[in-house]
Amino acid sequence: MNTALDVGYISHLKVENTRVVSGRCIGVIVNTGDRPVDLATATVVSAYDDHADASFELTVVQTDIVLSPGQGGGRLNPLAEDLLVDAGLVTEPVVTSQFTLGYTLRNLVPGAYDIRAEASLDISGAMVTLPITFRVDSTGHGFGVSLLEARRLSSH
């Protein structure tokens, strides 16, 4: 018996004309193993970004939901649901729960540039590393965050 899981999540975002941005409900955990996975064990092991001034953090709100094999779990915002579930990246049945993945990116400086961030999650001993790209642009008239792409990665 093994613990194996996938994480479907928002992997590319555009950030316009703001110095701090945060979002919740950007990912789903899918149990791809052959035993139940307890989402209460989810922890962020590490998080970093490649920008000298910015500060990236991945957040996890745990819940007592236990995922059966072949089941997904997590709360998604409507735009993340479009990119993950409606687009067919996550096809397993998803239990909507209080479990959420979120992010915060602070200390953004004006300009147009990419920030490459990465965070590692441990859930019941299964590790998943999630790369995320933030496209920062303070040169236009837009404001806020746009969700651009989603990915699905497997534990190791």
Rosetta blueprint (number, residue, H / E / L):
1 M L
2 N L
3 T L
4 A L
5 L E
6 D E
7 V E
8 G E
9 Y E
10 I E
11 S E
12 H E
13 L E
14 K E
15 V E
16 E E
17 N L
18 T L
19 R L
20 V L
21 V E
22 S E
23 G E
24 R E
25 C L
26 I E
27 G E
28 V E
29 I E
30 V E
31 N E
32 T L
33 G L
34 D L
35 R L
36 P L
37 V E
38 D E
39 L H
40 A H
41 T H
42 A L
43 T E
44 V E
45 V E
46 S E
47 A E
48 Y E
49 D E
50 D L
51 H L
52 A L
53 D L
54 A L
55 S E
56 F E
57 E E
58 L E
59 T E
60 V E
61 V E
62 Q L
63 T L
64 D L
65 I L
66 V E
67 L E
68 S L
69 P L
70 G L
71 Q L
72 G E
73 G E
74 G L
75 R L
76 L E
77 N L
78 P H
79 L H
80 A H
81 E H
82 D H
83 L H
84 L H
85 V H
86 D H
87 A L
88 G L
89 L L
90 V L
91 T L
92 E L
93 P L
94 V E
95 V E
96 T L
97 S L
98 Q L
99 F L
100 T E
101 L E
102 G E
103 Y E
104 T E
105 L E
106 R E
107 N L
108 L L
109 V L
110 P L
111 G L
112 A E
113 Y E
114 D E
115 I E
116 R E
117 A E
118 E E
119 A E
120 S E
121 L E
122 D E
123 I E
124 S L
125 G L
126 A E
127 M E
128 V E
129 T E
130 L E
131 P E
132 I E
133 T E
134 F E
135 R E
136 V E
137 D E
138 S L
139 T L
140 G L
141 H L
142 G L
143 F L
144 G E
145 V E
146 S E
147 L E
148 L E
149 E E
150 A E
151 R E
152 R E
153 L E
154 S E
155 S L
156 H L
